[in-house]
Amino acid sequence: MSHFVGIDWADQKHDICVIDDRGQIVREFIIGDHNGGYLNLHVYMQSLKNPRIILERPTGLLVDYLLDAEYPVYFVPPTISVTHRPRKSKSDRGDAYMLANLLWRNDDECRLVLRSSDLCQQIRQVVVAHDKMQRELQRLGSQLRNHLKNYYPAVLKMFRKPTQPLTYAFLEAFPDPHEAAQVSLEDLQVFFSGQKYRYPERVESHLETLQRDTPTRLNTHGDQFGTAALVAVLKTTDQQIRKLRREMNRLFRQHPHYNWIKSLPGVGDLNGARLLARLGDNRNQFDDVDMLRATAGTVPITRSSGKRRSVHFRQACSRPMRKIFYDVAMKSKAKSAWAKEYFQSQRVRGHAPARANRALANRWVGIIWKLWETGELYDEAKHQANRQRTTELRRAG
């Protein structure tokens, strides 16, 4: 006998539905999102026979608690579970039953949550924190760009990136655009020399830009305070990103998968750590390479009905995993001859760049699966020979 426990996760409370082998509801209740609520669930689970649990997420404190207690935990992506609702209306209680029912029916979309090693989990945590901070830096950079457009456009013409130490230093040294327009060439050269500027021949052009693009707004006192605040936050964010990247690299280099991941053409420490974080190091998480491709969203969905057949972009997938495989494919074109050739062949067939790169990413998923299986380093010559042999066999057949 088994019991199937559906949990509809929320911020403050979690709805629980338990059904038995016959698919009948045994109990429905709610727990709070705190230690007491988790303990109440654990005590109740002790009274069940062979309990199996399912949620709409594979991570989180509740999931960690259940895995630490050695319960079998499954998850089904929200994009999949929404298609199983019997009606358009949504309720937490109904979702908890729907999840338990999916697990009772042994639906193919119910995936067992398997943990990676402690080291891999640490890498994933740092990668997630790094990427969040990177997005925050981009958001703040957009604010600074828009802010400077309104009163100090010359800075945006002088520096390609507003989010860089040189731009921060210039705005701290010359916060007033009117005073900056009056600065001498000698003073500007001293500033850039102190910043170890690699293009001293451009300093005179920068001075012309400052003089030509002086804004007409007379009072910029408040604007300067706003700029100073943004620059201070951006500098701190920049520092924390570098700190996170150093820790990410340190942990990544300790992992047994480091060597074969780094052997992939164009993959540096940053994307290598991201790939390991999203892929994990527990191969049992994926039944086969096709499951990995579906999870990564590199293969489309084919729908057939009678004589009709249509191919659609795969929406239900791990978007972070799709992005890292997409990035791996993008970087590989500069370092791998066959990858560049394959991408170009897709473009010749009429595919858009994004579609061509996704097809290349799909090829890389297969290669990475094989390397993950064997632990071998990637060998461009060996791969080229395998491709040539496969082509010859196809022609012979």
Secondary structure, 3 states (H helix, E strand, C coil): CCEEEEEECCCCEEEEEEECCCCCEEEEEEEECCHHHHHHHHHHHCCCCCEEEEECCCCCHHHHHHHHCCCCEEECCHHHHHHHCCCCCCCHHHHHHHHHHHHHCCCCCCEECCCCCHHHHHHHHHHHHHHHHHHHHHHHHHHHHHHHHHHCHHHHHHCCCCCCHHHHHHHHHCCCHHHHHCCCHHHHHHHHHHCCCCCHHHHHHHHHHHHHCCCCCCCCHHHHHHHHHHHHHHHHHHHHHHHHHHHHHHHHHHCCCHHHHHCCCCCCHHHHHHHHHHHCCCHHHCCCHHHHHHHHCCCCEEEEECCEEEEECCCCCCHHHHHHHHHHHHHHCCCCHHHHHHHHHHHHCCCCHHHHHHHHHHHHHHHHHHHHHHCCCCCHHHHHHHHHHHHHHHHHC
